[in-house]
Amino acid sequence: VKYTILKKLEEHFPHYVSGEAISEMLGVSRTAIWKHINELRKEGYIIESSSKKGYRLQVLPDVLNVHEIKKGLETRILGREIECFESISSTNTYAKEIAQKGCKDGTVVVANCQTQGRGRLGRQWNSEPGKGIWMSVVLKPEILPQDIQIITLAAAVAVVKAIKAATGIETGIKWPNDIILDGKKLCGILTEMICEMERINCLILGIGINVNHDMSDFPPDLSDKAISLKMYIDQKNNADKSIENMPVRRSEIIKNVLNELEILYREINNGNVTKIANEWKKYSVTIGSRVKVVIKEIEYTGTAIDITDDGKLVVRCDDGVTREILSGEISVRGILGYV
Ligand code: BTX
């Protein structure tokens, strides 16, 4: 009942819906409605009430819950099962636990806050409470363990498209797994797998996106490396103070990520990996750029010229040799402090 009331308020946003209309529609008393409204308020929805006009949503809020994410979700596999936590150690760690117990393909874990968010290679991922998207998707793709990189590429493409659809903001992908905005890191992707011999049993795709952070929400060591969508929107709107910035709705982006990712996931399962690589290239800020790579402790500089279908970066090095890089760190000139 609570979410049916919410749905009505959303349909009429920003106008009022009378208590009487809600009461008639749902067949519940005015007192019951009032109780549900108060519960919604506790969940973070800002609802105004007027004895004459009824109830109205003041803003379309950035509340993270299963109801918000599922609204408008067009998928058949991803996000059919969603678990949403107020706080968790790491969505990837939890997703791995439920994957081992046999959860469904496409199960999604989301949290408002992570106390031990993880990056790659044992690094930490800063997961400010209530500000970002900290989510993991359990996947069971029909690929070999050595081809796992294609999933990371697909996830990056899905995130770029999702952000564009929800906010109009264009981001770029730095090989293999960073989403970049204004030369800074907006999103990181951590792909982990549970393998059995030659076969992938399960894959955990962790996605962290900075959404409503102000600069002061990041620790000092990230202040010149990290950015959020809100920081970018605030910067753009600085010139025009008349624009009141609404929070970016995390549920909107999550839903778009799942919708986009499912399309790519189907392509992967059908063996159409070239399509993923081509999509990836469209959004790449790496290809065509000067890069620095370290291979077996030797540093090379060169120009990134392509990626292979299985996600290797092709670099024409300054010593004349063209090398394919499977994994690791690269620096791209103009991004994250590399000059
Ligand atoms: P990464 O190893 O590429 O990036 C980690 C590095 O990025 C850190 O060492 C730090 O310099 C920087 N960093 C840390 N936090 C942030 C942040 N919020 N914004 C920008 N830069 C940051 C990238 O690893 C993979 C991150 C995946 C995070 C998701 S969140 C949901 C899921 N659960 C979980 O524990 N991890 C994933």
Boltz pocket constraint, residues with backbone or C-beta under 6 A from the ligand:
constraints:
  - pocket:
      binder: B
      contacts: [[A, 89], [A, 90], [A, 91], [A, 92], [A, 93], [A, 114], [A, 116], [A, 117], [A, 118], [A, 119], [A, 120], [A, 121], [A, 123], [A, 124], [A, 125], [A, 126], [A, 127], [A, 133], [A, 134], [A, 135], [A, 136], [A, 177], [A, 185], [A, 186], [A, 187], [A, 188], [A, 189], [A, 190], [A, 206], [A, 207], [A, 208], [A, 209], [A, 210], [A, 221], [A, 222], [A, 225], [A, 226], [A, 227]]
      max_distance: 6.0
